[in-house]
């Protein structure tokens, strides 16, 4: 032990795993880690033995059996040469990056990861990174796996730990060049994009602070046994991965872009090794004998500079659009509810309007990826969001021992029935002059809807001001990034005649449906309405398991604890205090997961299950094909 550089890699990966489970509130269960480690080692053992045995049998058939081959078939000799470090490193990498709800999915990923080393080889060297191959296999072969990029958050100390520990291992194996080139290339491309779109620089820092990105750059893209041998080849290879990652993330909207980029370009290693000849890397004990005491001062300074770039962001949660007003009325967003039903590229977005003010002055602007037609927009019954809120609400449960002789009675299902204004020619002319295009115009319920596109944020702001909208301060600056991404703007205001004739007391939620690979909530626009802290409650409906945020750490509410009996009389106050305390302890820069469950059942139920009709009204289109809705 400690005679191989991989020993320190194992120690560091284990440390990261313990930190994540102990301090980052991960939902990673011990049996998942056990399944990954056990499967990886067993598959490594079996395949190593099978290949050795196959060589022995082939030697018998051809008459080229050697004494060394015969000796390798003995168990004692085989055990002394067993490579246990490699499968353990692979299993730890999978445990750090891959998330799943079932043990068998993790076992499948570990098995595929180790098998790839034996199957995909060229020039006596495997070219797929095993952990990366296992992640891709789990994502492709199951609907039960995901990667959580925001799992580490943005704490400065974790950046120190990643870069310090990763840097020590990379120095021992001489692969700092690969990490440096990948991070520098990717950071430069993201910075240029950020500059072009007009985002503030905290957005760039927020993207670069992804824990998955740092782990990938320090421990996966630098695997010396699966990357090019020559330094020049490694630099070209790292730049290619950075470029493909950038394209996949920003043009195809893949949150797992970095893993797909490495997977797609892994075979390129074979070609680069032929173009740039260099000795193949071998793990040697002498690589681990030099230790941190001789680490150059310049390397330490570089690490500190890297940490500085990844250290600071200013996250906030808000509504996914902003409100605009007429005259001098001020509207402020406090708590908003959004339901998102998403299957493949199809998204159904339901937004409840939370505002203070006169409906006469209300208008709302939300970026959307496509031009919406009248058939894609409708008003939703407020009861749907109320039902989702009730079903996922915090619950206090008192358990008793069941009477084994009492027959089981099923609770009855809760059923509850749900209960165009074209733009003027003058407005269209003004819009054309300002670079604003009215793509669509129609009325839905009590709302008049415009779908706008624009070439410049100043032109869009001017047009809205000319049409009696009063935008929040800073609207032009925050609109520009969405315009340069080619997004359209969904503008809704109240049709007073329709609203008065309906005798409604408040505005109903708006629901839009569209096909697009973009799956996002543009919450930065909602921050323009903030006069204090805002809450955003999101209900995510999916046929394929849990959904997590990619740019904020997701933290579980500590709701699975035993509480004293007196809490039942003041549960509301207790839960509010618990939430506020947890929110403060997490630095007010996380997203809280309050409830995640199969909607086909609940134990206990805070409210009755939603009926198929209610789910369809919430945007669930797959209910006829699948009864389990998560």
C-alpha positions as CSV (number, residue, x, y, z in Angstrom):
1,X,0.0,0.0,0.0
2,X,1.1,3.6,-0.7
3,X,3.7,2.3,-3.2
4,X,1.5,3.2,-6.2
5,X,0.1,6.6,-7.1
6,X,-3.3,5.0,-7.4
7,X,-3.3,4.4,-3.7
8,X,-3.5,8.2,-3.1
9,X,-6.2,8.5,-5.8
10,X,-8.3,5.9,-3.9
11,X,-7.8,7.8,-0.7
12,X,-8.8,11.1,-2.2
13,X,-11.9,9.7,-4.0
14,X,-13.0,8.0,-0.8
15,X,-12.5,11.3,1.1
16,X,-14.7,13.1,-1.5
17,X,-17.3,10.4,-1.2
18,X,-17.4,10.7,2.6
19,X,-17.6,14.5,2.4
20,X,-20.5,14.3,-0.1
21,X,-22.5,11.8,2.0
22,X,-21.7,13.4,5.4
23,X,-21.8,17.1,4.6
24,X,-23.5,17.6,1.2
25,X,-26.8,15.8,2.0
26,X,-26.5,13.4,-0.9
27,X,-29.2,10.8,-1.4
28,X,-26.5,8.1,-2.0
29,X,-27.2,5.0,0.0
30,X,-24.4,2.7,1.3
31,X,-25.8,-0.2,-0.7
32,X,-25.2,1.8,-3.9
33,X,-21.5,2.2,-3.1
34,X,-21.3,-1.5,-2.1
35,X,-22.9,-2.6,-5.4
36,X,-20.5,-0.5,-7.4
37,X,-17.4,-1.7,-5.6
38,X,-18.5,-5.3,-5.4
39,X,-19.5,-5.6,-9.0
40,X,-16.4,-3.8,-10.3
41,X,-14.0,-6.1,-8.4
42,X,-15.9,-9.3,-9.2
43,X,-16.2,-8.5,-13.0
44,X,-12.5,-7.6,-13.0
45,X,-11.6,-10.9,-11.4
46,X,-13.8,-13.0,-13.7
47,X,-12.7,-11.3,-16.9
48,X,-9.0,-11.4,-16.0
49,X,-9.3,-15.1,-15.2
50,X,-11.3,-15.9,-18.3
51,X,-8.8,-14.1,-20.6
52,X,-5.9,-15.9,-19.0
53,X,-7.7,-19.2,-19.3
54,X,-8.6,-18.5,-22.9
55,X,-5.0,-17.9,-23.6
56,X,-4.0,-21.1,-22.0
57,X,-6.6,-23.1,-24.0
58,X,-5.5,-21.4,-27.2
59,X,-1.9,-22.3,-26.3
60,X,-2.9,-26.0,-25.9
61,X,-4.6,-26.0,-29.3
62,X,-1.8,-24.4,-31.1
63,X,1.0,-26.1,-29.2
64,X,2.5,-22.8,-27.9
65,X,1.8,-23.3,-24.2
66,X,4.5,-21.8,-22.0
67,X,5.5,-22.4,-18.4
68,X,4.6,-18.8,-17.5
69,X,1.1,-19.3,-18.9
70,X,0.7,-22.4,-16.8
71,X,1.9,-20.6,-13.7
72,X,-0.6,-17.7,-14.2
73,X,-3.4,-20.2,-14.0
74,X,-2.6,-21.1,-10.4
75,X,-4.8,-19.2,-7.9
76,X,-1.9,-18.0,-5.7
77,X,0.0,-16.6,-8.6
78,X,-3.2,-15.1,-10.1
79,X,-4.1,-13.5,-6.8
80,X,-0.7,-11.8,-6.5
81,X,-1.1,-10.1,-9.8
82,X,-4.8,-9.2,-9.5
83,X,-5.4,-5.5,-10.4
84,X,-7.8,-4.4,-7.6
85,X,-6.9,-0.7,-7.6
86,X,-8.3,0.0,-11.1
87,X,-11.8,-1.4,-10.4
88,X,-11.9,0.3,-7.0
89,X,-11.1,3.6,-8.6
90,X,-13.8,3.1,-11.2
91,X,-16.4,2.2,-8.6
92,X,-15.6,5.2,-6.5
93,X,-15.8,7.4,-9.6
94,X,-19.2,6.0,-10.4
95,X,-20.4,6.5,-6.8
96,X,-19.3,10.1,-6.9
97,X,-21.0,11.0,-10.2
98,X,-23.8,8.6,-11.0
99,X,-27.2,8.7,-9.2
100,X,-29.9,6.0,-9.4
101,X,-32.8,4.7,-7.5
102,X,-32.0,1.0,-7.8
103,X,-29.0,-1.1,-6.9
104,X,-29.1,-3.1,-10.1
105,X,-28.6,0.0,-12.2
106,X,-25.4,0.9,-10.3
107,X,-24.3,-2.7,-10.7
108,X,-25.0,-2.6,-14.4
109,X,-22.9,0.6,-14.7
110,X,-20.0,-0.9,-12.8
111,X,-20.1,-4.1,-14.8
112,X,-20.2,-2.3,-18.2
113,X,-17.4,0.0,-17.0
114,X,-15.0,-2.9,-16.2
115,X,-16.0,-4.9,-19.3
116,X,-15.1,-2.0,-21.5
117,X,-11.5,-2.3,-20.5
118,X,-11.3,-5.8,-21.8
119,X,-13.4,-5.3,-24.9
120,X,-12.4,-2.0,-26.4
121,X,-8.6,-2.2,-26.7
122,X,-6.1,-1.1,-29.3
123,X,-2.3,-1.4,-29.1
124,X,-2.6,-3.2,-25.8
125,X,-4.4,-0.3,-24.2
126,X,-8.1,0.4,-23.5
127,X,-9.3,3.7,-25.0
128,X,-12.6,4.2,-23.1
129,X,-12.4,5.6,-19.6
130,X,-14.2,2.9,-17.6
131,X,-16.2,5.1,-15.3
132,X,-17.3,7.3,-18.2
133,X,-18.3,4.2,-20.2
134,X,-20.3,3.0,-17.2
135,X,-22.1,6.3,-16.8
136,X,-23.1,6.4,-20.5
137,X,-24.2,2.8,-20.4
138,X,-26.5,3.5,-17.4
139,X,-27.9,6.6,-19.1
140,X,-28.6,4.8,-22.4
141,X,-29.8,1.4,-21.1
142,X,-32.0,2.5,-18.3
143,X,-34.4,5.4,-17.4
144,X,-33.2,5.2,-13.8
145,X,-29.9,7.0,-13.9
146,X,-28.8,10.6,-13.9
147,X,-25.8,12.8,-13.1
148,X,-26.2,15.7,-10.6
149,X,-23.8,18.5,-11.7
150,X,-24.8,20.8,-8.9
151,X,-24.2,18.3,-6.1
152,X,-21.2,20.0,-4.6
153,X,-22.5,23.6,-4.5
154,X,-20.1,26.5,-4.5
155,X,-18.2,26.4,-1.2
156,X,-14.6,27.6,-1.5
157,X,-13.2,24.8,0.6
158,X,-14.4,22.1,-1.8
159,X,-12.5,23.9,-4.6
160,X,-9.4,23.8,-2.5
161,X,-9.8,20.1,-1.7
162,X,-10.5,19.1,-5.4
163,X,-7.7,21.1,-6.9
164,X,-5.2,20.2,-4.1
165,X,-5.9,16.5,-4.0
166,X,-6.3,16.2,-7.8
167,X,-3.2,18.2,-8.4
168,X,-1.1,16.0,-6.2
169,X,-2.2,12.8,-8.1
170,X,-1.8,14.5,-11.5
171,X,1.7,15.7,-10.6
172,X,2.7,12.2,-9.7
173,X,1.5,10.8,-13.1
174,X,2.5,13.9,-15.2
175,X,-0.9,14.7,-16.6
176,X,-1.5,18.3,-15.4
177,X,-1.2,19.4,-19.0
178,X,-4.4,17.6,-20.0
179,X,-6.5,19.1,-17.1
180,X,-5.0,22.6,-17.7
181,X,-5.8,22.5,-21.4
182,X,-9.3,21.2,-21.0
183,X,-10.3,23.7,-18.3
184,X,-8.6,26.6,-20.0
185,X,-10.2,25.8,-23.4
186,X,-13.6,25.3,-22.0
187,X,-13.5,28.3,-19.7
188,X,-12.4,30.5,-22.6
189,X,-15.3,29.3,-24.8
190,X,-17.8,29.8,-22.1
191,X,-16.3,33.3,-21.3
192,X,-16.7,34.4,-25.0
193,X,-20.2,33.1,-25.1
194,X,-21.0,34.9,-21.8
195,X,-19.5,38.1,-23.2
196,X,-21.5,37.8,-26.5
197,X,-24.8,37.1,-24.7
198,X,-24.3,39.9,-22.2
199,X,-24.6,37.8,-19.0
200,X,-23.0,39.1,-15.9
201,X,-19.8,37.2,-14.9
202,X,-21.3,35.5,-12.0
203,X,-23.2,33.4,-14.6
204,X,-19.8,32.2,-16.1
205,X,-18.4,31.5,-12.7
206,X,-21.6,29.6,-11.8
207,X,-21.2,27.3,-14.8
208,X,-17.5,26.7,-14.2
209,X,-18.1,25.8,-10.6
210,X,-19.9,22.5,-11.3
211,X,-18.6,19.8,-9.1
212,X,-19.0,17.2,-11.8
213,X,-16.9,19.3,-14.2
214,X,-14.1,19.6,-11.7
215,X,-14.1,15.9,-10.9
216,X,-14.2,15.1,-14.6
217,X,-11.3,17.4,-15.3
218,X,-9.1,16.2,-12.5
219,X,-9.8,12.5,-12.3
220,X,-11.5,11.3,-15.5
221,X,-10.2,13.1,-18.5
222,X,-6.6,12.5,-17.1
223,X,-6.8,8.7,-16.8
224,X,-3.2,7.9,-18.1
225,X,-4.2,4.5,-19.4
226,X,-7.0,5.7,-21.7
227,X,-5.7,9.0,-23.0
228,X,-3.1,9.7,-25.7
229,X,0.5,8.9,-24.7
230,X,2.3,12.0,-26.2
231,X,1.9,15.4,-24.7
232,X,1.1,17.1,-28.0
233,X,-1.6,14.5,-28.6
234,X,-3.1,15.0,-25.2
235,X,-3.3,18.8,-25.7
236,X,-5.1,18.4,-29.0
237,X,-7.4,15.7,-27.4
238,X,-8.2,18.0,-24.4
239,X,-9.1,20.9,-26.7
240,X,-11.3,18.6,-28.8
241,X,-13.2,17.4,-25.7
242,X,-13.7,21.0,-24.5
243,X,-15.0,22.1,-27.9
244,X,-17.5,19.2,-28.2
245,X,-18.6,19.7,-24.6
246,X,-19.3,23.4,-25.3
247,X,-21.3,22.5,-28.5
248,X,-23.3,19.7,-26.9
249,X,-24.1,21.9,-23.8
250,X,-25.0,25.1,-25.6
251,X,-26.4,23.9,-28.9
252,X,-28.0,20.6,-28.0
253,X,-28.7,21.5,-24.3
254,X,-27.2,18.3,-22.8
255,X,-26.6,18.7,-19.1
256,X,-24.3,15.6,-19.3
257,X,-22.4,17.0,-22.3
258,X,-18.9,16.5,-20.7
259,X,-19.5,12.8,-20.4
260,X,-20.9,12.4,-23.9
261,X,-17.9,14.4,-25.3
262,X,-15.4,12.1,-23.7
263,X,-17.3,9.0,-24.8
264,X,-17.6,10.2,-28.4
265,X,-13.9,11.2,-28.7
266,X,-12.4,8.2,-26.9
267,X,-11.6,6.3,-30.1
268,X,-9.7,9.3,-31.3
269,X,-7.0,8.2,-28.8
270,X,-6.0,5.3,-31.1
271,X,-5.4,7.7,-34.1
272,X,-3.5,10.2,-32.0
273,X,-1.2,7.5,-30.6
274,X,-0.3,6.6,-34.2
275,X,0.3,10.2,-35.2
276,X,2.4,11.0,-32.1
277,X,4.5,8.1,-31.1
278,X,5.4,7.9,-27.4
279,X,5.9,5.2,-24.7
280,X,2.7,3.8,-23.2
281,X,2.1,4.8,-19.6
282,X,2.7,2.2,-16.9
283,X,1.9,2.5,-13.2
284,X,5.1,2.3,-11.3
285,X,5.8,2.3,-7.6
286,X,8.4,5.0,-7.9
287,X,5.7,7.5,-9.0
288,X,4.4,7.5,-5.5
289,X,7.6,7.8,-3.6
290,X,8.0,11.5,-4.2
291,X,5.5,13.4,-2.1
292,X,4.0,16.8,-1.5
293,X,6.9,18.2,0.3
294,X,8.6,18.9,-3.0
295,X,5.6,20.4,-4.7
296,X,6.8,23.6,-6.4
297,X,5.6,26.9,-5.1
298,X,4.5,27.9,-8.7
299,X,2.1,24.9,-8.8
300,X,0.5,25.9,-5.5
301,X,0.0,29.5,-6.7
302,X,-1.6,28.2,-9.9
303,X,-4.0,26.1,-7.9
304,X,-5.0,29.0,-5.7
305,X,-5.6,31.1,-8.8
306,X,-7.9,28.4,-10.2
307,X,-9.8,28.2,-6.9
308,X,-10.3,32.0,-7.0
309,X,-11.9,31.8,-10.5
310,X,-14.3,29.0,-9.3
311,X,-15.0,30.5,-5.9
312,X,-17.8,33.1,-6.1
313,X,-21.3,33.3,-7.5
314,X,-24.4,35.1,-6.5
315,X,-27.4,32.7,-7.0
316,X,-31.0,33.6,-6.5
317,X,-34.4,32.0,-7.1
318,X,-37.3,33.9,-8.7
319,X,-40.2,33.6,-11.1
320,X,-39.4,32.4,-14.6
321,X,-40.4,35.6,-16.2
322,X,-41.1,39.2,-15.1
323,X,-44.1,41.4,-14.7
324,X,-44.5,44.6,-16.5
325,X,-47.0,47.4,-15.5
326,X,-48.9,50.3,-17.0
327,X,-48.4,53.9,-15.8
328,X,-46.7,54.1,-12.4
329,X,-48.1,51.0,-10.7
330,X,-45.5,48.7,-9.1
331,X,-46.0,45.0,-9.0
332,X,-43.8,42.6,-7.0
333,X,-43.4,38.9,-7.2
334,X,-43.3,37.1,-3.8
335,X,-44.1,33.4,-4.2
336,X,-44.8,31.7,-7.5
337,X,-45.9,28.2,-8.5
338,X,-44.8,26.5,-11.7
339,X,-45.7,23.0,-12.8
340,X,-43.6,21.4,-15.5
341,X,-44.6,18.1,-17.1
342,X,-41.8,17.0,-19.3
343,X,-41.4,13.9,-21.6
344,X,-38.6,13.8,-24.1
345,X,-38.6,17.2,-25.9
346,X,-42.2,17.9,-25.0
347,X,-42.8,20.4,-22.1
348,X,-46.0,21.6,-20.6
349,X,-45.5,24.6,-18.4
350,X,-48.2,25.9,-16.0
351,X,-47.6,29.2,-14.2
352,X,-49.6,30.6,-11.4
353,X,-49.6,34.4,-11.4
354,X,-48.6,35.7,-7.9
355,X,-48.7,39.5,-7.8
356,X,-49.9,42.4,-5.8
357,X,-51.8,45.1,-7.7
358,X,-54.7,45.9,-9.9
359,X,-55.3,43.4,-12.7
360,X,-55.8,46.3,-15.0
361,X,-52.0,47.0,-14.7
362,X,-50.9,43.4,-14.9
363,X,-48.7,42.0,-17.7
364,X,-46.2,39.2,-17.8
365,X,-43.2,38.5,-20.0
366,X,-41.7,35.0,-20.2
367,X,-38.9,33.8,-22.6
368,X,-40.0,30.7,-24.6
369,X,-37.9,28.7,-27.1
370,X,-40.4,28.6,-29.9
371,X,-43.2,30.6,-31.4
372,X,-46.5,29.5,-29.7
373,X,-49.8,29.2,-31.5
374,X,-53.2,29.7,-30.0
375,X,-53.6,25.9,-29.7
376,X,-50.5,25.7,-27.5
377,X,-51.7,28.1,-24.9
378,X,-54.6,27.9,-22.5
379,X,-55.8,28.9,-19.1
380,X,-55.5,26.1,-16.5
381,X,-57.9,25.4,-13.6
382,X,-56.3,26.8,-10.4
383,X,-57.4,23.6,-8.7
384,X,-54.6,21.7,-10.4
385,X,-51.8,23.6,-8.8
386,X,-53.7,23.5,-5.5
387,X,-54.0,19.7,-5.8
388,X,-50.3,19.3,-6.6
389,X,-49.5,21.6,-3.7
390,X,-51.7,19.5,-1.3
391,X,-50.4,16.2,-2.6
392,X,-46.7,17.2,-2.1
393,X,-47.3,19.2,1.1
394,X,-45.3,18.6,4.3
395,X,-46.9,16.0,6.4
396,X,-46.8,15.0,10.1
397,X,-47.5,11.3,10.6
398,X,-48.3,9.3,13.7
399,X,-47.8,5.6,13.3
400,X,-49.4,2.8,15.3
401,X,-49.0,-0.9,15.3
402,X,-51.6,-2.4,13.0
403,X,-54.1,-4.9,14.2
404,X,-53.2,-8.1,12.3
405,X,-56.8,-9.3,12.4
406,X,-58.3,-6.2,10.9
407,X,-59.0,-6.3,7.1
408,X,-57.1,-3.8,5.0
409,X,-59.4,-1.0,3.6
410,X,-58.3,1.1,0.6
411,X,-58.8,4.8,0.8
412,X,-61.3,6.0,-1.8
413,X,-59.7,7.9,-4.6
414,X,-60.0,11.7,-4.3
415,X,-61.9,13.0,-7.3
416,X,-62.6,16.6,-8.1
417,X,-63.9,18.0,-11.3
418,X,-62.1,20.8,-12.9
419,X,-64.1,23.5,-13.5
420,X,-58.5,36.7,-29.7
421,X,-57.2,40.0,-29.7
422,X,-55.1,40.7,-32.8
423,X,-52.4,43.3,-32.6
424,X,-53.2,46.6,-34.3
425,X,-51.5,47.7,-37.6
426,X,-49.9,50.7,-35.8
427,X,-48.4,48.4,-33.2
428,X,-47.0,46.1,-35.9
429,X,-45.5,49.1,-37.8
430,X,-43.8,50.4,-34.6
431,X,-42.5,47.0,-33.8
432,X,-40.9,46.6,-37.3
433,X,-39.0,49.9,-37.0
434,X,-37.5,48.8,-33.6
435,X,-36.5,45.4,-34.7
436,X,-39.4,43.7,-32.9
437,X,-41.5,41.2,-34.7
438,X,-45.0,40.2,-33.5
439,X,-44.9,36.5,-34.4
440,X,-48.3,35.6,-33.1
441,X,-51.3,37.4,-31.5
442,X,-54.4,35.8,-29.9
443,X,-56.6,35.8,-26.9
444,X,-57.0,32.9,-24.4
445,X,-59.6,33.2,-21.6
446,X,-59.0,36.5,-19.8
447,X,-55.6,37.0,-21.4
448,X,-54.4,38.8,-24.5
449,X,-51.3,37.1,-25.8
450,X,-48.4,38.3,-27.9
451,X,-45.4,36.3,-29.0
452,X,-42.6,38.6,-29.8
453,X,-39.1,38.2,-31.2
454,X,-36.5,41.0,-31.2
455,X,-33.0,41.7,-32.6
456,X,-32.0,44.1,-29.8
457,X,-33.0,44.4,-26.2
458,X,-33.2,48.2,-26.4
459,X,-35.7,48.0,-29.3
460,X,-37.8,45.6,-27.3
461,X,-37.8,47.8,-24.3
462,X,-38.6,50.9,-26.3
463,X,-41.5,49.1,-28.0
464,X,-43.0,48.0,-24.7
465,X,-42.6,51.5,-23.3
466,X,-44.3,53.0,-26.3
467,X,-47.2,50.5,-25.8
468,X,-47.8,51.7,-22.2
469,X,-45.8,49.0,-20.5
470,X,-43.7,50.0,-17.6
471,X,-40.7,47.6,-17.3
472,X,-38.8,47.0,-14.1
473,X,-35.3,48.6,-13.9
474,X,-32.6,46.7,-15.6
475,X,-35.0,44.9,-18.1
476,X,-33.0,45.8,-21.2
477,X,-29.8,44.4,-19.8
478,X,-31.4,41.1,-18.7
479,X,-33.4,40.7,-21.9
480,X,-30.3,40.9,-24.1
481,X,-29.0,37.4,-23.3
482,X,-32.3,35.8,-24.1
483,X,-32.6,37.7,-27.4
484,X,-29.1,36.6,-28.5
485,X,-30.0,33.0,-27.8
486,X,-32.9,33.3,-30.2
487,X,-35.6,33.0,-27.6
488,X,-39.1,34.4,-28.2
489,X,-41.1,36.4,-25.6
490,X,-44.5,35.3,-24.4
491,X,-46.3,38.5,-23.4
492,X,-49.6,38.2,-21.6
493,X,-51.9,41.0,-20.2
494,X,-55.4,41.0,-18.9
495,X,-58.4,41.4,-21.2
496,X,-60.5,43.5,-18.8
497,X,-63.8,42.9,-20.5
498,X,-63.3,39.1,-20.4
499,X,-62.1,39.2,-16.9
500,X,-65.1,41.3,-15.6
501,X,-67.6,39.2,-17.5
502,X,-66.3,36.0,-15.9
503,X,-66.8,37.3,-12.3
504,X,-63.4,35.8,-11.3
505,X,-61.7,37.0,-8.1
506,X,-58.2,36.4,-9.4
507,X,-56.3,35.5,-12.5
508,X,-56.1,31.8,-13.5
509,X,-52.8,30.1,-14.3
510,X,-51.5,30.1,-17.8
511,X,-50.4,26.9,-19.5
512,X,-48.2,26.5,-22.6
513,X,-47.1,23.4,-24.4
514,X,-44.2,23.2,-26.8
515,X,-41.6,20.9,-28.4
516,X,-38.0,21.9,-27.7
517,X,-34.8,20.3,-26.4
518,X,-34.4,23.3,-24.1
519,X,-35.5,22.4,-20.6
520,X,-35.1,25.4,-18.4
521,X,-36.7,28.0,-16.2
522,X,-35.3,31.5,-17.0
523,X,-35.5,32.7,-13.4
524,X,-33.1,35.6,-13.6
525,X,-35.8,37.7,-15.2
526,X,-38.0,37.3,-12.2
527,X,-35.4,38.8,-10.0
528,X,-36.3,42.2,-11.5
529,X,-39.6,42.2,-9.6
530,X,-37.9,41.5,-6.3
531,X,-38.2,44.0,-3.4
532,X,-37.2,41.2,-1.0
533,X,-36.6,37.5,-1.0
534,X,-38.8,35.4,-3.4
535,X,-39.9,31.8,-3.3
536,X,-40.3,29.7,-6.4
537,X,-42.2,26.4,-5.9
538,X,-41.8,24.0,-8.8
539,X,-43.7,20.8,-9.4
540,X,-41.9,18.5,-11.8
541,X,-43.8,15.7,-13.4
542,X,-41.8,13.0,-15.4
543,X,-42.4,9.5,-16.6
544,X,-38.7,8.6,-15.8
545,X,-37.9,9.3,-12.2
546,X,-36.5,12.2,-10.3
547,X,-35.4,15.6,-11.8
548,X,-32.7,17.7,-10.3
549,X,-31.3,21.1,-11.0
550,X,-28.1,21.3,-12.9
551,X,-26.9,24.7,-11.7
552,X,-27.8,24.6,-8.0
553,X,-27.2,22.1,-5.3
554,X,-30.3,20.2,-4.4
555,X,-30.8,19.6,-0.7
556,X,-33.3,17.3,0.9
557,X,-35.6,18.9,3.5
558,X,-34.9,17.1,6.9
559,X,-38.4,15.7,6.9
560,X,-37.8,12.0,7.8
561,X,-37.2,12.6,11.5
562,X,-39.1,11.8,14.7
563,X,-40.5,14.8,16.5
564,X,-42.1,15.2,20.0
565,X,-45.8,14.8,20.3
566,X,-46.5,18.5,21.1
567,X,-45.4,19.4,17.5
568,X,-48.8,18.1,16.2
569,X,-50.5,21.1,17.6
570,X,-48.2,23.6,16.0
571,X,-46.9,21.7,13.0
572,X,-47.1,24.7,10.6
573,X,-44.9,26.9,12.8
574,X,-42.5,24.0,13.4
575,X,-42.1,23.3,9.7
576,X,-41.6,26.9,8.8
577,X,-38.9,27.3,11.4
578,X,-37.2,24.1,10.3
579,X,-37.2,25.3,6.7
580,X,-35.8,28.8,7.6
581,X,-33.1,27.2,9.7
582,X,-32.0,24.8,7.0
583,X,-32.1,27.6,4.4
584,X,-29.8,29.7,6.6
585,X,-27.4,26.9,7.4
586,X,-27.0,26.2,3.6
587,X,-26.1,29.8,2.9
588,X,-29.3,30.6,1.1
589,X,-27.9,29.3,-2.2
590,X,-29.5,25.9,-2.7
591,X,-32.7,24.4,-4.0
592,X,-34.7,22.3,-1.5
593,X,-36.3,19.0,-2.5
594,X,-39.4,18.8,-0.4
595,X,-41.1,15.8,-2.0
596,X,-40.2,13.1,-4.5
597,X,-42.5,10.1,-5.0
598,X,-44.3,7.9,-7.4
599,X,-47.7,9.6,-7.8
600,X,-49.4,6.3,-8.2
601,X,-49.1,5.8,-4.4
602,X,-48.2,7.6,-1.2
603,X,-47.4,6.7,2.3
604,X,-48.7,8.7,4.0
605,X,-51.0,10.8,1.8
606,X,-51.2,14.5,2.7
607,X,-54.1,14.7,0.2
608,X,-55.9,12.3,-2.1
609,X,-54.1,11.1,-5.2
610,X,-54.7,13.1,-8.4
611,X,-57.1,11.4,-10.8
612,X,-55.9,10.6,-14.4
613,X,-58.0,13.6,-15.6
614,X,-56.3,15.9,-13.2
615,X,-52.9,14.7,-14.3
616,X,-53.8,15.3,-17.9
617,X,-54.8,18.8,-17.0
618,X,-51.4,19.3,-15.4
619,X,-49.8,18.4,-18.7
620,X,-49.2,14.6,-18.3
621,X,-49.5,13.2,-21.7
622,X,-48.1,9.7,-21.0
623,X,-50.8,8.7,-18.5
624,X,-52.5,6.3,-20.9
625,X,-49.3,4.5,-21.6
626,X,-47.9,4.4,-18.0
627,X,-49.7,4.4,-14.7
628,X,-46.7,5.4,-12.6
629,X,-46.0,9.1,-12.6
630,X,-43.0,10.5,-10.6
